[in-house]
Amino acid sequence: MPAGLPEGKIAAGFRQVMRAIAQGKAARIYVAQDAQESIRAQAIAAAEAAGVPVEQAESMAVLGRACRISVSCAAAAVLK
């Protein structure tokens, strides 16, 4: 995963990512490898069902920094 997510709108956090997928707004999602397994499984399953590409992030801390937020996060989405 790149050091930072692409410029533009992003959704950071599991709930926001799931909402973006459900609303058809997610172009790509990132899931942290050290996130809770149930969260990872739900996000990946929802993305695959919606045809949204999934990429793995090294850790929740790295994903939080890539989202330009001060906390870690389990999932993030680049919005269309």
Backbone as a chain_set.jsonl record, in Angstrom:
{"seq": "MPAGLPEGKIAAGFRQVMRAIAQGKAARIYVAQDAQESIRAQAIAAAEAAGVPVEQAESMAVLGRACRISVSCAAAAVLK", "coords": {"N": [[0.832, -1.177, 0.0], [0.474, 2.276, -0.703], [2.277, 5.048, 0.834], [0.495, 7.057, 1.531], [-3.014, 7.422, 1.169], [-4.703, 7.899, -1.988], [-5.187, 11.291, -3.111], [-8.186, 13.058, -2.418], [-11.551, 12.138, -1.589], [-11.989, 10.128, 1.29], [-13.018, 7.35, 3.293], [-12.702, 6.599, 6.582], [-12.391, 4.019, 8.868], [-14.287, 1.239, 10.099], [-17.192, 1.288, 10.133], [-17.812, 3.509, 8.488], [-16.654, 2.658, 6.096], [-18.152, 0.353, 5.512], [-20.652, 1.551, 5.129], [-20.087, 3.153, 2.894], [-19.57, 1.17, 0.967], [-22.089, -0.101, 0.867], [-23.633, 1.972, -0.147], [-22.627, 2.225, -2.642], [-20.469, 3.878, -3.08], [-17.785, 3.371, -2.695], [-14.633, 3.069, -4.169], [-12.355, 1.571, -3.858], [-11.119, -0.514, -1.259], [-9.193, -0.656, 1.779], [-7.827, -2.903, 4.082], [-6.688, -3.461, 7.316], [-4.08, -5.668, 8.238], [-3.765, -6.467, 10.876], [-6.196, -6.097, 12.044], [-9.216, -6.931, 13.847], [-10.382, -10.198, 13.246], [-13.087, -10.748, 12.599], [-14.011, -8.265, 11.751], [-12.344, -7.799, 9.559], [-13.181, -9.919, 7.888], [-15.918, -9.313, 7.421], [-15.741, -6.806, 6.093], [-14.219, -7.464, 3.812], [-15.855, -9.421, 2.616], [-18.177, -7.909, 2.044], [-17.126, -6.025, 0.264], [-16.203, -7.655, -1.843], [-18.641, -8.755, -2.672], [-19.826, -6.503, -3.703], [-18.177, -5.943, -5.762], [-15.916, -4.407, -5.333], [-12.532, -3.553, -5.314], [-10.078, -4.965, -3.07], [-7.459, -4.197, -0.871], [-4.618, -5.001, 1.132], [-3.463, -3.588, 4.165], [-0.517, -2.885, 6.018], [-0.72, -2.51, 8.846], [-3.019, -1.411, 11.446], [-2.193, 1.022, 12.495], [-0.53, 2.047, 10.473], [-2.413, 2.299, 8.439], [-4.119, 4.217, 9.543], [-2.379, 6.447, 9.587], [-1.994, 6.712, 6.833], [-4.491, 7.554, 6.114], [-4.45, 10.044, 7.052], [-5.234, 10.614, 9.697], [-5.319, 10.892, 13.297], [-5.494, 8.575, 14.736], [-5.484, 4.951, 14.845], [-6.909, 2.744, 12.33], [-9.16, 0.182, 11.25], [-10.122, -0.25, 8.708], [-10.346, 1.343, 5.493], [-11.619, 3.414, 2.873], [-11.356, 4.449, -0.493], [-13.167, 6.889, -2.019], [-15.511, 7.159, -4.733]], "CA": [[0.0, 0.0, 0.0], [1.264, 3.502, -0.722], [2.441, 5.725, 2.118], [-0.747, 7.782, 1.788], [-4.074, 7.102, 0.219], [-4.793, 8.92, -3.031], [-5.886, 12.523, -2.763], [-9.615, 12.976, -2.664], [-12.36, 11.744, -0.441], [-11.78, 8.805, 1.844], [-13.804, 6.969, 4.461], [-11.804, 5.921, 7.515], [-13.097, 3.311, 9.921], [-15.101, 0.123, 9.634], [-18.588, 1.67, 9.861], [-17.856, 4.386, 7.313], [-16.329, 1.834, 4.926], [-19.32, -0.484, 5.221], [-21.679, 2.448, 4.596], [-19.672, 3.541, 1.539], [-19.774, 0.006, 0.1], [-23.533, -0.299, 0.716], [-24.178, 3.061, -0.953], [-21.979, 2.197, -3.947], [-19.548, 5.013, -3.169], [-16.395, 2.941, -2.511], [-13.913, 2.671, -5.385], [-11.361, 0.582, -3.412], [-10.975, -0.492, 0.197], [-7.97, -1.152, 2.393], [-8.11, -3.552, 5.358], [-5.456, -3.688, 8.07], [-3.802, -7.08, 8.502], [-3.866, -6.755, 12.306], [-7.547, -5.803, 12.518], [-9.969, -8.084, 14.353], [-10.715, -11.071, 12.115], [-14.494, -10.6, 12.202], [-14.115, -6.997, 11.008], [-11.705, -8.037, 8.264], [-14.02, -10.818, 7.089], [-17.126, -8.591, 7.009], [-15.389, -5.78, 5.112], [-13.786, -8.12, 2.577], [-17.027, -10.058, 2.006], [-19.047, -6.859, 1.494], [-16.452, -5.438, -0.899], [-16.214, -8.63, -2.937], [-20.02, -8.869, -3.152], [-20.128, -5.283, -4.444], [-17.206, -5.798, -6.84], [-14.95, -3.36, -4.968], [-11.201, -4.131, -5.059], [-9.616, -4.957, -1.678], [-6.013, -4.263, -0.674], [-4.216, -5.198, 2.525], [-2.556, -2.604, 4.762], [0.409, -3.538, 6.943], [-1.253, -2.487, 10.21], [-4.021, -0.379, 11.702], [-1.484, 2.288, 12.694], [-0.1, 2.513, 9.146], [-3.611, 2.707, 7.706], [-4.548, 5.492, 10.125], [-1.487, 7.506, 9.084], [-2.271, 6.883, 5.404], [-5.754, 8.292, 6.028], [-4.183, 11.362, 7.609], [-5.945, 10.795, 10.956], [-4.394, 10.732, 14.423], [-5.718, 7.288, 15.394], [-5.414, 3.817, 13.918], [-8.215, 2.305, 11.85], [-9.148, -1.184, 10.721], [-10.448, -0.248, 7.279], [-10.494, 2.647, 4.847], [-12.076, 3.326, 1.487], [-11.224, 5.591, -1.403], [-14.503, 7.084, -2.556], [-15.627, 7.508, -6.161]], "C": [[0.874, 1.237, 0.0], [1.315, 4.158, 0.652], [1.191, 6.511, 2.496], [-1.785, 7.375, 0.774], [-4.154, 8.196, -0.829], [-5.542, 10.152, -2.548], [-7.357, 12.38, -3.122], [-10.323, 12.496, -1.418], [-12.063, 10.307, -0.029], [-12.77, 8.59, 2.984], [-12.869, 6.168, 5.35], [-12.62, 5.29, 8.633], [-14.07, 2.292, 9.337], [-16.517, 0.549, 9.264], [-18.703, 2.544, 8.618], [-17.574, 3.603, 6.036], [-17.526, 0.978, 4.533], [-20.46, 0.356, 4.627], [-21.348, 2.841, 3.155], [-19.869, 2.389, 0.553], [-21.267, -0.17, -0.19], [-24.165, 0.752, -0.195], [-23.551, 3.128, -2.345], [-20.991, 3.324, -4.159], [-18.077, 4.62, -3.071], [-15.791, 2.501, -3.838], [-12.909, 1.567, -5.073], [-11.328, 0.639, -1.894], [-9.627, -1.067, 0.604], [-8.349, -1.725, 3.754], [-6.785, -3.85, 6.045], [-5.294, -5.164, 8.406], [-3.952, -7.439, 9.979], [-5.226, -6.39, 12.893], [-8.212, -7.084, 13.006], [-10.497, -8.895, 13.172], [-12.162, -10.919, 11.668], [-14.709, -9.321, 11.399], [-13.512, -7.168, 9.619], [-12.617, -8.85, 7.354], [-15.268, -10.1, 6.574], [-16.813, -7.57, 5.914], [-15.011, -6.408, 3.776], [-14.977, -8.755, 1.863], [-17.941, -9.026, 1.364], [-18.433, -6.26, 0.239], [-16.491, -6.395, -2.086], [-17.614, -8.775, -3.528], [-20.403, -7.664, -4.012], [-19.163, -5.06, -5.609], [-16.189, -4.699, -6.607], [-13.604, -4.025, -4.687], [-10.774, -3.958, -3.593], [-8.099, -5.043, -1.671], [-5.729, -4.385, 0.809], [-3.273, -4.071, 2.947], [-1.734, -3.32, 5.821], [-0.151, -3.612, 8.364], [-2.303, -1.383, 10.331], [-3.354, 0.992, 11.868], [-1.055, 2.883, 11.353], [-1.304, 3.009, 8.356], [-4.149, 4.032, 8.246], [-3.694, 6.647, 9.628], [-1.747, 7.777, 7.608], [-3.555, 7.676, 5.177], [-5.62, 9.712, 6.562], [-5.052, 11.65, 8.838], [-4.998, 10.44, 12.097], [-4.588, 9.433, 15.192], [-5.596, 6.169, 14.367], [-6.825, 3.466, 13.451], [-8.074, 0.942, 11.175], [-9.369, -1.228, 9.221], [-10.574, 1.186, 6.78], [-10.951, 2.42, 3.412], [-11.75, 4.611, 0.756], [-12.582, 5.711, -2.079], [-14.466, 7.507, -4.021], [-15.828, 8.997, -6.324]], "O": [[1.922, 1.246, 0.646], [0.498, 3.861, 1.524], [0.868, 6.615, 3.68], [-1.455, 7.022, -0.358], [-3.712, 9.318, -0.58], [-6.417, 10.066, -1.686], [-7.708, 11.644, -4.045], [-9.749, 12.458, -0.33], [-11.909, 9.41, -0.858], [-13.288, 9.546, 3.56], [-12.304, 5.165, 4.915], [-13.44, 5.954, 9.267], [-14.598, 2.462, 8.238], [-16.996, 0.204, 8.183], [-19.592, 2.341, 7.791], [-18.192, 3.86, 5.004], [-17.872, 0.89, 3.355], [-21.152, -0.097, 3.715], [-22.23, 2.858, 2.296], [-20.292, 2.614, -0.58], [-21.666, -0.363, -1.338], [-25.114, 0.463, -0.924], [-23.906, 3.997, -3.142], [-20.703, 3.691, -5.298], [-17.204, 5.447, -3.335], [-16.358, 1.667, -4.544], [-12.637, 0.719, -5.922], [-11.49, 1.708, -1.304], [-9.011, -1.849, -0.121], [-9.109, -1.105, 4.498], [-5.874, -4.418, 5.443], [-6.249, -5.828, 8.809], [-4.236, -8.591, 10.305], [-5.388, -6.375, 14.113], [-7.817, -8.185, 12.622], [-11.003, -8.326, 12.204], [-12.438, -10.957, 10.469], [-15.509, -9.304, 10.465], [-14.093, -6.736, 8.624], [-12.804, -8.507, 6.187], [-15.636, -10.263, 5.41], [-17.537, -7.479, 4.923], [-15.439, -5.934, 2.723], [-15.099, -8.643, 0.643], [-18.432, -9.242, 0.255], [-19.136, -6.013, -0.742], [-16.781, -5.983, -3.209], [-17.764, -8.903, -4.743], [-21.206, -7.785, -4.938], [-19.312, -4.097, -6.361], [-15.658, -4.123, -7.556], [-13.541, -4.968, -3.899], [-11.07, -2.943, -2.962], [-7.516, -5.863, -2.379], [-6.511, -3.924, 1.641], [-2.4, -3.656, 2.184], [-2.214, -4.264, 6.45], [-0.066, -4.656, 9.011], [-2.452, -0.541, 9.445], [-3.898, 2.005, 11.428], [-1.202, 4.084, 11.128], [-1.221, 4.032, 7.676], [-4.59, 4.879, 7.47], [-4.218, 7.707, 9.284], [-1.725, 8.928, 7.172], [-3.693, 8.381, 4.177], [-6.575, 10.489, 6.523], [-5.547, 12.763, 9.014], [-3.992, 9.764, 11.885], [-3.916, 9.208, 16.2], [-5.604, 6.419, 13.162], [-7.811, 3.838, 14.088], [-7.032, 0.602, 10.615], [-8.873, -2.124, 8.537], [-10.867, 2.109, 7.54], [-10.699, 1.37, 2.821], [-11.854, 5.708, 1.304], [-13.087, 4.742, -2.647], [-13.51, 8.132, -4.479], [-15.948, 9.484, -7.449]]}, "num_chains": 1, "name": "protein.A"}
